[in-house]
Amino acid sequence: MAVTVASRWSGGSRDAAVAFGQQIKPLVEKLGGEYRVGQIHTGPNVGQWIATLRFPDWETYGKASHASAHDPALQKVLAEVMAVAELLDRTIILGVDL
């Protein structure tokens, strides 16, 4: 069962989101995950950003979580993101195999 982490952010321009995403994506892939980012266009959160990390299972997610906490390149980019955007919420979703 896949594990998806969805983080909702406020702030930052499209150019900044793309630039940060281009830095984060290969770092997440190195940890066994997939990374996507998009801007919300409907509903009460219009203009905010959603960043998702998807891992194939809990084991990969756990290993990636531990490794990312000790990855200086990833921590540097996340600090830069936090300087221009505010993390509003984070949800962890366990997929259902159909």
N, C-alpha and C positions, 0 to 999 in steps of 0.2 A: 504494500500500500504506500503510495506516494505521500510525502510530507511537504506541504506548501506553507511558506511563511509570507504573509502579506502585510506590508508596512505602509501606512498612509502618512504622507508628508504634506506640510503646508509651507509655501515659500519657494523661492528659487525660480529662475527662468527656464524656459524650454532648453535653451542652449546649455545652461548649467546642468540640467537633468541628463541631457544627452552626453555631455562631457564626463560627468561622474559615472554614468552607466557604462560608457566605453572603458573606463578604468576598472570598474567593479566586475563586469561580466567575465573577463578572463580569470580573475582571481577566484570567483565562485566556481567556474568550470574546473579549475585546478583542484578544487575541493570535492568535485563530484556532483555539483549542482547545476541548475539552469537559472539564469537571471533574466528578468524582463522588467521594463518600466513603462508606465503609461500615465497619461493625464486624464482625470475624470471630467467627463463632458456633460453629465446629467445628474439630477438629484441635488441633495443639500450640500454635497462636497465638491461642486463644480470648481475646477481650477486646481484642485489638489492633485497630488501625485500618488500613484500606487507602485511600489516596487515589490516584486515577488521573487522568492527563491524557492526552487522546487528540487527536492531530493527523492531518489527512488524508494527510500525506506528510512525507518528510524535510525538504524545503525549508521548509515551515511550521514544523516542529519546530525547525529550526535558527534561523530568524528569531525565533521565540518565545523560545527559550533565550537568545539574545543580548539581546533586548529586556527580558526579565524580570530579567536581571542588572543592568539600569540603571533599573528601575521602582521608585521610592522607596516607592510605596504597597504594592506586592507584597513588597518586601524588609522593610517594617515588619511586615506580617502574618506573614511567615515567621519573623521574629525572635520575635514573640509566641508562635507555635506552638512554637518551639524552647525557650521558657522553661517550657513545661508538658508537653512530650512529647519522646520520644527517637526519632530516625530510626534504624530498625533495618536496613533494606536498601532498595535501589531496583533495579528491573529495567526494562530497556527492551525492549519486545516489538515486533517488526516483523510486522504482519499479513500474511496470505496471501490474495490475492484468489481466490475460488473461482468 
